[in-house]
Amino acid sequence: MPPNLQTPSPRDSPLIVEHDTTNVKVFRCAILGCGMMGQEHVSYLMGYPNQTRLDFLCDPHEPSLTKCLQVMKEFQQPKTIVTSSINNGHYFSDSMVKLPKLFNDENELLQHAHEIDLLIIASPNYLHTPQLLKWSRYEHLTILCEKPVAVSYEQLLRLQDMQPKAKIWIAMEYRFIPAVQQLLMLLPTVGEVQMVTIRENRYPFLNKIGNWNRDRSKTGDTLVEKCCHFFDLFRLITRKEANLSHVRALAQRGLNYEAEVDDQHDVPILDSAYVTLPFVPPQNGSDRSKSKVNTIGCLELCMYAEGSRHQEEIIVTGTRGRLEAYLPENKVYQYQRPSHDEWADRSVPPPKHVKREIVYDCSDVRSVHGIDQTIPTHGGYHYSSTAVEWYRLLQAMTTCQENGTWTPLVSLEDGMRAVEIGLQATQSIVNELADGALAL
């Protein structure tokens, strides 16, 4: 069951989590924002009792704090016995962790900044930029910041001017979905990537505290709030940047949320869209492609399609073949184009026997990602991708502790570029509306 669906416990309920006597490094963690994503992060954090300790929870909404406490209790794990030269060759890598300190005000949490190794920012979208600006000045700190990193061009400019001392990782967990990982590993089989199509057909946005996610000024609108994940995948798959001046979108508004009479806005958030985007090779010339045709992409989003067979589809077509990833089926289908010998008579369609299909079942998260140890994979809302995200994050933090090198798999720059595409796509709708081209 996803962690945010667990029954909440009272704020003062006893929570016993065992922790430690030894000098093994345990990262001291704080959650800033205890809603749905904050609770999901807590559930995975509790799966690493020998590496993490949750010392602080901060949220102005009291019920969210109590839900986080319940998630801690629900997902706490027993400690591992580690071989050592003390205590007859064994010791427990943790011994007794107290209940985390609870705050309703971020400024209260900020007073404890030097007691925190890892800060998870999971607050409403419009707070991510100001919170990054506030916390990134602490050199000792690692920050896992939820997407999107910004909701406007103004916030992007502030991040561009920021000179962070903290180590930052952006929570683009879709990169770690097992089927996406399998697709990425198979990319060389398709030759030069020419087309990428990403489709999401799903239910409307869930209710948030105060319905802040219905307000465009607090989310950047749907193509930023929801689709920055997909724009990040476009960049990851193509290894190219979008040609922003040519990004275009068609969209619909006003189909969902009309029953929410107490929280109406002059312009409702987007319910569906098509976004087309051409890509250009990186400016540094690292792309060795000799193709004379620019890679093109298309995003299809529908937020009133609860009955769809697949919620997400990612289709990559290249000069030699095609890959299709489907979720929640969690499978990847690989196809190869027939050779000229196999399809000799081009006056008729290719014969059926030359069709080559390989199906990859991606249900084994550890196998797909090459992880040789047990990790918590209870799923949450993101096909266990948050589990892998936490595994890789802790790996990066441990490596940095050992050699001083910080190598995030999703950088602040990655987060900013994904938002930039979403903002440009949304702006293209605004521009066409201004020109009277669309009656939305």
Secondary structure, DSSP 8 states (H G I E B T S, - for coil): --GGGS----TT----EEE-SS----EEEEEE--SHHHHHHHHHHTT-TTTEEEEEEE-S-HHHHHHHHHHHHHH-----EEE-SSSTTEEES-EEE---EEES-HHHHHTTGGG-SEEEE-S-GGGHHHHHHHHTT-TT-EEEEES-S-SSHHHHHHHHH----SEEEEE-GGGG-HHHHHHHHHGGGG-SEEEEEEEEE-------GGGGGG-HHHH--HHHHTTHHHHHHHHHHH-SEE-GGG-EEEEEESSSSTT-GGG--SS--EEEEEEEEEEE--TTS------SS--EEEEEEESS-TT-S-SEEEEEEESSEEEEEEETTTEEEEEE---TTTT--TTS---GGG-EEEEEE---HHHHHT--S------TTTTTHHHHHHHHHHHHHHHHHHHS----SS-HHHHHHHHHHHHHHHHHHHHHHHTT----
